Amino acid sequence: MLQQTQVATVLDYWRRWMQRFPDVQSLALASEHEVFEVWQGLGYYSRARNIRKAAKQIVERFQGRVPDNHHDLLSLPGIGPYTAGAVSSIAFGLPEPLLDGNVTRVLCRLLALESDVKRSSSQKELWRHARLLVESAACGPQSDNPCGDLNQALMELGATVCSPQKPKCLICPIQNHCTACREADPEKFPVSQKAPPPTPLEFHTYVLFNEKDVLMRQAPQDSRWNQGLWEFPFREHSSAENNDTQVEPFWRASDPFQFESLHEIQWRSIGKVRHSITRYKLTFHVYFGEAHKTERASVPGFNEETIKFQSTKSLKGASRSRANPSETNTYKESNPKTENQPAWIPWDEIEKLPMSSAQRKIARLALDELKRTSQI
């Protein structure tokens, strides 16, 4: 959870996670949907997929115990040098280094590293110094866990004292060793080339509703957007198009959903949703359309059994779900046979679906529109 997310944001999610998945076995038994449900809101859903995959491998390869060596940790999905170093040193007391954003900043200032921190040569230099520090801790005065203490202290120092702007150098316990502090220019470090501006992308998104239902699908795992998550029909906006002109319907051959039987639907614009992720600034032009009752079953690929909804009574944990399958109707496991199949989702069930933050914003906009027009 701490990969690409701050501690303050993670805490409540972590507590809920540990209540739902108290051990590796319960996580390994959980469906992808159950994992997404607890993860929902943290973003970067590939992390949730990977931790579930890692739990399965821990059960299958390591008899249900998290491996206590750096090499085996690195073999698990979603675990790279930073996470492996953190687990190795903090959980098992091994002299393994770690580099996160906070530790990188501390070391760059200690060394007054002049080269771009993103260059491979700079990264090698930082990892080398991080290893020297943690190995020195292992050889120094002994505490219960000198290596874990050292790595946690470096992370905490960067988070609370050696901050990106206005670092608190006067109260820093290592100021006498810090080259940047002596040169009175700590904010100069780390040196990094300015990131390119985010790429703007625009989409037409279509919310098709029928009484209390709305049409959605589970995106394929190999799609560019929303892999394995639920989404509304959309198509990417062409640079040749003008948003002020009449939008083309979404059943073109290149679009995610193809519903030639719904060609007479009248679409109307209900607003825009903006969302930023990593290198992109996304704008969704959202359109509303109503399907008649008779059209519901004419959607190609529509199957009433494509999705089953999970009641709140079934959200008590993976162990209970496995012990008595009749008590829970969970969303089917993501697989190529059920992905990309459209399904009519009741409005009051949408919150139970794993969705990206952008798709959730679209859902809220659409729900507000339905309430405004008194259609629900």
C-alpha positions as a printed NumPy array, in Angstrom:
array([[  0.   ,   0.   ,   0.   ],
       [  2.896,   2.358,   0.695],
       [  4.117,   2.056,  -2.873],
       [  3.161,   5.421,  -4.438],
       [  0.851,   6.316,  -1.516],
       [  1.485,   8.292,   1.686],
       [  1.25 ,   6.768,   5.15 ],
       [ -1.609,   9.038,   6.271],
       [ -3.735,   7.865,   3.327],
       [ -2.92 ,   4.202,   3.872],
       [ -3.669,   3.784,   7.586],
       [ -7.455,   3.335,   7.442],
       [ -7.193,   1.112,   4.387],
       [ -4.572,  -1.037,   6.145],
       [ -6.779,  -1.497,   9.212],
       [ -9.737,  -2.613,   7.056],
       [ -7.448,  -4.869,   5.052],
       [ -6.099,  -6.615,   8.152],
       [ -9.628,  -7.165,   9.457],
       [-10.683,  -8.738,   6.166],
       [ -7.448, -10.614,   5.394],
       [ -5.731, -11.335,   8.739],
       [ -3.28 , -13.837,   7.229],
       [ -1.749, -14.964,   3.958],
       [ -4.129, -17.91 ,   3.665],
       [ -7.287, -15.778,   3.742],
       [ -5.826, -13.47 ,   1.1  ],
       [ -4.807, -16.378,  -1.124],
       [ -8.372, -17.75 ,  -0.961],
       [-10.003, -14.408,  -1.765],
       [-11.407, -13.601,  -5.197],
       [-10.05 , -10.683,  -7.168],
       [-13.306,  -8.846,  -6.576],
       [-13.014,  -9.254,  -2.795],
       [ -9.491,  -7.853,  -2.906],
       [-10.54 ,  -4.931,  -5.105],
       [-13.428,  -4.197,  -2.775],
       [-11.136,  -3.564,   0.208],
       [ -8.515,  -1.807,  -1.941],
       [-11.04 ,   0.483,  -3.634],
       [ -9.981,   4.134,  -3.454],
       [ -6.215,   3.548,  -3.282],
       [ -5.802,   3.369,  -7.066],
       [ -3.02 ,   1.596,  -8.953],
       [ -5.033,  -1.618,  -8.877],
       [ -2.127,  -3.651, -10.242],
       [ -0.733,  -3.525,  -6.688],
       [ -3.87 ,  -5.25 ,  -5.4  ],
       [ -3.64 ,  -7.907,  -8.108],
       [  0.004,  -8.504,  -7.302],
       [ -0.435,  -8.865,  -3.55 ],
       [ -3.135, -11.469,  -4.15 ],
       [ -0.876, -13.321,  -6.615],
       [  1.988, -13.114,  -4.123],
       [ -0.196, -14.584,  -1.37 ],
       [ -1.097, -17.506,  -3.622],
       [  2.574, -18.156,  -4.356],
       [  3.496, -17.902,  -0.664],
       [  0.909, -20.582,   0.11 ],
       [  1.916, -22.797,  -2.803],
       [  5.711, -22.368,  -2.753],
       [  6.55 , -21.447,   0.832],
       [  3.971, -23.365,   2.913],
       [  2.093, -20.223,   3.797],
       [  5.044, -18.366,   5.354],
       [  6.446, -15.129,   3.948],
       [  9.996, -15.991,   2.815],
       [ 12.695, -14.702,   5.146],
       [ 15.363, -14.093,   2.533],
       [ 15.845, -11.289,   0.033],
       [ 16.14 , -13.507,  -3.058],
       [ 12.82 , -15.31 ,  -2.524],
       [ 11.036, -12.074,  -1.674],
       [ 12.154, -10.59 ,  -4.996],
       [ 10.669, -13.604,  -6.803],
       [  7.126, -12.686,  -5.669],
       [  4.784, -10.629,  -7.893],
       [  4.782,  -6.912,  -7.139],
       [  7.878,  -6.984,  -4.915],
       [ 10.863,  -5.001,  -6.136],
       [ 14.09 ,  -3.887,  -4.442],
       [ 12.387,  -1.308,  -2.18 ],
       [  9.706,  -3.637,  -0.794],
       [ 12.138,  -6.555,  -0.541],
       [ 14.583,  -4.358,   1.376],
       [ 11.875,  -3.109,   3.705],
       [ 10.515,  -6.58 ,   4.506],
       [ 13.986,  -8.13 ,   4.789],
       [ 15.286,  -5.529,   7.237],
       [ 12.175,  -4.612,   9.224],
       [ 10.542,  -8.033,   9.487],
       [ 13.63 , -10.25 ,   9.528],
       [ 16.479,  -7.965,  10.64 ],
       [ 18.605,  -8.603,   7.539],
       [ 21.214,  -6.039,   6.389],
       [ 19.352,  -5.163,   3.199],
       [ 19.02 ,  -1.54 ,   2.013],
       [ 15.96 ,   0.232,   0.69 ],
       [ 15.361,   3.361,  -1.348],
       [ 12.027,   5.159,  -1.353],
       [ 11.401,   8.823,  -2.107],
       [ 12.201,   9.929,   1.436],
       [ 15.43 ,   7.932,   1.754],
       [ 16.527,   9.084,  -1.703],
       [ 16.091,  12.721,  -0.666],
       [ 18.055,  12.229,   2.582],
       [ 20.958,  10.514,   0.82 ],
       [ 21.053,  13.023,  -2.049],
       [ 21.424,  15.842,   0.505],
       [ 23.93 ,  13.968,   2.626],
       [ 26.094,  13.437,  -0.463],
       [ 25.105,  16.636,  -2.306],
       [ 24.608,  14.396,  -5.339],
       [ 24.845,  16.661,  -8.392],
       [ 23.689,  14.215, -11.076],
       [ 20.076,  13.59 , -12.084],
       [ 18.631,  11.264,  -9.461],
       [ 16.756,   9.299, -12.148],
       [ 19.904,   8.303, -14.02 ],
       [ 21.004,   4.7  , -13.571],
       [ 24.464,   5.795, -12.394],
       [ 22.87 ,   7.938,  -9.666],
       [ 20.614,   5.106,  -8.586],
       [ 23.595,   2.748,  -8.309],
       [ 25.429,   5.304,  -6.181],
       [ 22.448,   5.757,  -3.863],
       [ 21.911,   2.011,  -3.456],
       [ 25.619,   1.593,  -2.691],
       [ 25.485,   4.183,   0.103],
       [ 22.23 ,   2.777,   1.447],
       [ 23.871,  -0.64 ,   1.671],
       [ 26.957,   0.782,   3.421],
       [ 24.716,   2.403,   6.03 ],
       [ 22.62 ,  -0.665,   6.777],
       [ 25.67 ,  -2.951,   6.891],
       [ 27.338,  -0.507,   9.283],
       [ 24.236,  -0.629,  11.461],
       [ 24.441,  -4.433,  11.521],
       [ 28.042,  -4.214,  12.772],
       [ 27.435,  -1.422,  15.272],
       [ 25.966,  -1.369,  18.798],
       [ 23.282,  -4.005,  18.883],
       [ 19.605,  -3.321,  19.381],
       [ 16.719,  -5.715,  18.81 ],
       [ 16.767,  -4.911,  15.091],
       [ 19.52 ,  -2.458,  14.077],
       [ 18.979,  -2.888,  10.31 ],
       [ 15.234,  -2.386,  10.47 ],
       [ 15.673,   0.536,  12.879],
       [ 18.15 ,   2.223,  10.546],
       [ 15.94 ,   1.902,   7.466],
       [ 12.83 ,   3.083,   9.3  ],
       [ 14.777,   6.008,  10.767],
       [ 15.905,   7.097,   7.294],
       [ 12.341,   6.942,   5.972],
       [ 10.988,   8.827,   8.983],
       [ 13.721,  11.456,   8.763],
       [ 12.798,  12.16 ,   5.151],
       [  9.08 ,  12.25 ,   5.935],
       [  9.22 ,  14.555,   8.966],
       [ 12.474,  16.574,   8.938],
       [ 14.243,  16.395,   5.577],
       [ 11.123,  17.474,   3.676],
       [ 11.126,  18.489,  -0.006],
       [ 10.551,  22.183,   0.794],
       [ 11.779,  24.044,   3.87 ],
       [ 13.621,  21.143,   5.504],
       [ 14.072,  21.489,   9.285],
       [ 17.861,  21.448,   9.183],
       [ 18.246,  23.093,  12.616],
       [ 16.698,  20.109,  14.375],
       [ 18.1  ,  17.431,  12.086],
       [ 20.13 ,  14.858,  14.044],
       [ 22.592,  14.349,  11.167],
       [ 23.07 ,  17.968,  10.092],
       [ 26.802,  17.859,  10.911],
       [ 27.238,  15.074,   8.339],
       [ 25.098,  16.67 ,   5.614],
       [ 26.995,  18.254,   2.73 ],
       [ 23.897,  20.089,   1.455],
       [ 23.287,  21.587,   4.903],
       [ 26.877,  22.808,   5.124],
       [ 26.512,  24.395,   1.692],
       [ 23.241,  26.027,   2.855],
       [ 21.355,  24.816,  -0.203],
       [ 19.473,  21.604,   0.748],
       [ 16.419,  22.342,  -1.412],
       [ 18.629,  22.08 ,  -4.489],
       [ 18.699,  18.315,  -3.945],
       [ 17.697,  15.837,  -5.275],
       [ 18.62 ,  17.065,  -8.74 ],
       [ 16.053,  15.954, -11.268],
       [ 15.111,  16.918, -14.77 ],
       [ 11.746,  18.58 , -14.988],
       [  9.057,  16.051, -15.822],
       [  7.325,  16.576, -19.178],
       [  3.823,  18.033, -18.95 ],
       [  1.034,  15.45 , -18.762],
       [ -0.5  ,  14.369, -22.06 ],
       [ -4.131,  15.464, -22.438],
       [ -6.558,  12.775, -23.607],
       [-10.287,  13.098, -24.208],
       [-13.016,  10.456, -24.252],
       [-16.707,  10.192, -25.075],
       [-18.396,   8.167, -22.329],
       [-21.949,   6.838, -22.65 ],
       [-24.26 ,   6.146, -19.721],
       [-27.156,   4.02 , -20.965],
       [-29.855,   3.479, -18.359],
       [-33.098,   1.56 , -18.212],
       [-35.357,   2.295, -15.257],
       [-33.122,   1.394, -12.261],
       [-30.282,  -0.167, -14.262],
       [-27.257,   1.084, -16.166],
       [-25.159,  -0.702, -18.791],
       [-21.536,  -1.491, -17.894],
       [-18.873,  -4.097, -18.524],
       [-15.78 ,  -5.544, -16.896],
       [-12.784,  -4.416, -18.944],
       [-10.41 ,  -7.1  , -20.254],
       [ -7.159,  -7.611, -18.348],
       [ -5.15 ,  -6.593, -21.422],
       [ -7.024,  -3.356, -22.136],
       [ -5.185,  -0.033, -21.991],
       [ -7.593,   1.387, -19.4  ],
       [ -9.37 ,  -0.088, -16.358],
       [ -7.842,  -3.575, -16.646],
       [-10.256,  -5.981, -14.968],
       [-12.325,  -3.122, -13.504],
       [-15.866,  -2.072, -14.365],
       [-16.465,   0.743, -16.814],
       [-19.044,   2.586, -18.89 ],
       [-18.95 ,   2.374, -22.704],
       [-16.479,   4.895, -24.092],
       [-14.355,   5.755, -27.054],
       [-11.275,   7.919, -27.272],
       [-11.799,  11.349, -28.771],
       [-10.117,  11.874, -32.109],
       [ -8.057,  15.039, -32.583],
       [-10.029,  15.653, -35.775],
       [-13.327,  15.832, -33.869],
       [-14.92 ,  18.95 , -32.495],
       [-16.676,  18.574, -29.164],
       [-19.304,  21.123, -30.192],
       [-20.551,  18.956, -33.025],
       [-23.057,  16.117, -32.75 ],
       [-21.311,  13.122, -31.178],
       [-21.181,   9.894, -33.088],
       [-22.9  ,   6.938, -31.453],
       [-20.711,   4.449, -29.62 ],
       [-21.512,   1.323, -31.604],
       [-18.82 ,   1.91 , -34.202],
       [-16.685,  -1.155, -34.902],
       [-13.694,   0.343, -33.067],
       [-15.597,   1.026, -29.851],
       [-15.498,  -1.099, -26.685],
       [-19.242,  -1.869, -26.841],
       [-21.026,  -2.622, -30.102],
       [-24.817,  -2.405, -29.918],
       [-26.225,  -1.927, -33.376],
       [-29.702,  -2.658, -32.04 ],
       [-29.622,   0.551, -29.973],
       [-28.951,   2.926, -32.834],
       [-32.03 ,   5.115, -32.274],
       [-31.108,   6.232, -28.753],
       [-31.053,   9.998, -28.285],
       [-27.899,  11.037, -26.454],
       [-27.547,  14.27 , -24.499],
       [-24.517,  15.768, -22.848],
       [-24.603,  15.97 , -19.03 ],
       [-21.141,  17.396, -18.401],
       [-17.454,  16.617, -18.188],
       [-15.317,  14.655, -15.744],
       [-11.638,  15.468, -15.367],
       [ -9.072,  13.151, -13.838],
       [ -5.27 ,  13.023, -13.742],
       [ -3.177,   9.866, -13.598],
       [  0.605,   9.693, -13.792],
       [  1.431,  11.071, -17.255],
       [ -2.089,  11.897, -18.465],
       [ -4.783,  14.517, -17.97 ],
       [ -8.066,  12.826, -18.854],
       [-11.296,  14.568, -19.836],
       [-14.482,  12.524, -20.189],
       [-17.389,  14.04 , -22.113],
       [-20.351,  12.221, -20.573],
       [-23.563,  11.493, -22.512],
       [-26.848,  10.138, -21.231],
       [-29.271,   7.874, -23.061],
       [-32.356,   5.858, -22.121],
       [-33.09 ,   2.359, -23.405],
       [-36.625,   1.028, -23.63 ],
       [-37.62 ,  -2.11 , -21.795],
       [-37.882,  -4.067, -25.034],
       [-34.278,  -3.235, -25.895],
       [-32.789,  -4.635, -22.718],
       [-32.491,  -8.23 , -23.894],
       [-31.363,  -7.231, -27.39 ],
       [-27.904,  -6.201, -26.253],
       [-25.449,  -8.592, -27.955],
       [-23.745, -10.791, -25.408],
       [-26.075,  -9.762, -22.592],
       [-26.671, -12.535, -20.136],
       [-28.596, -12.244, -16.892],
       [-26.07 , -14.661, -15.355],
       [-23.016, -12.621, -16.362],
       [-22.911, -11.037, -12.927],
       [-24.347, -11.821,  -9.532],
       [-24.444,  -9.193,  -6.85 ],
       [-22.859,  -9.486,  -3.463],
       [-25.048,  -8.722,  -0.471],
       [-23.683,  -6.824,   2.52 ],
       [-24.209,  -9.936,   4.645],
       [-21.53 , -11.719,   2.653],
       [-18.808,  -9.169,   3.404],
       [-17.639, -10.893,   6.568],
       [-14.407, -12.374,   5.266],
       [-13.009, -14.896,   2.864],
       [-13.063, -17.762,   5.352],
       [-16.815, -17.556,   5.901],
       [-17.462, -17.224,   2.171],
       [-15.553, -20.412,   1.484],
       [-17.136, -22.272,   4.414],
       [-20.68 , -21.659,   3.233],
       [-20.826, -20.647,  -0.441],
       [-24.623, -20.509,  -0.364],
       [-24.5  , -17.431,   1.874],
       [-22.787, -15.27 ,  -0.706],
       [-23.347, -14.314,  -4.327],
       [-20.042, -12.789,  -5.358],
       [-19.038, -11.246,  -8.64 ],
       [-17.54 , -13.898, -10.846],
       [-13.787, -14.163, -10.993],
       [-12.28 , -12.055, -13.747],
       [-11.589, -14.233, -16.776],
       [-11.653, -13.869, -20.564],
       [-15.088, -15.511, -20.809],
       [-16.862, -12.961, -18.596],
       [-14.757,  -9.892, -19.368],
       [-16.075,  -7.521, -22.004],
       [-19.611,  -8.878, -21.565],
       [-22.144,  -6.078, -21.023],
       [-24.385,  -6.303, -18.   ],
       [-27.268,  -4.264, -16.626],
       [-26.218,  -3.067, -13.17 ],
       [-28.775,  -1.687, -10.662],
       [-27.821,   1.817,  -9.591],
       [-27.768,   0.847,  -5.934],
       [-25.252,  -1.928,  -6.693],
       [-22.651,   0.223,  -8.471],
       [-20.818,   1.066,  -5.234],
       [-20.025,  -2.635,  -4.828],
       [-18.21 ,  -2.796,  -8.166],
       [-14.439,  -2.326,  -8.331],
       [-13.979,   0.763, -10.501],
       [-11.273,   3.285, -11.214],
       [-11.544,   6.721,  -9.62 ],
       [-12.398,   8.277, -12.983],
       [-15.224,   5.811, -13.658],
       [-16.57 ,   6.404, -10.156],
       [-16.652,  10.155, -10.826],
       [-18.654,   9.449, -13.988],
       [-21.058,   7.25 , -12.009],
       [-21.629,  10.028,  -9.468],
       [-22.261,  12.579, -12.221],
       [-24.778,  10.257, -13.857],
       [-26.511,   9.452, -10.576],
       [-26.81 ,  13.157,  -9.772],
       [-28.387,  13.688, -13.195],
       [-30.924,  10.928, -12.584],
       [-31.834,  12.43 ,  -9.218],
       [-32.077,  15.899, -10.728],
       [-34.511,  14.702, -13.365],
       [-36.417,  12.655, -10.734],
       [-35.965,   9.425, -12.671],
       [-34.88 ,   7.549,  -9.544]])
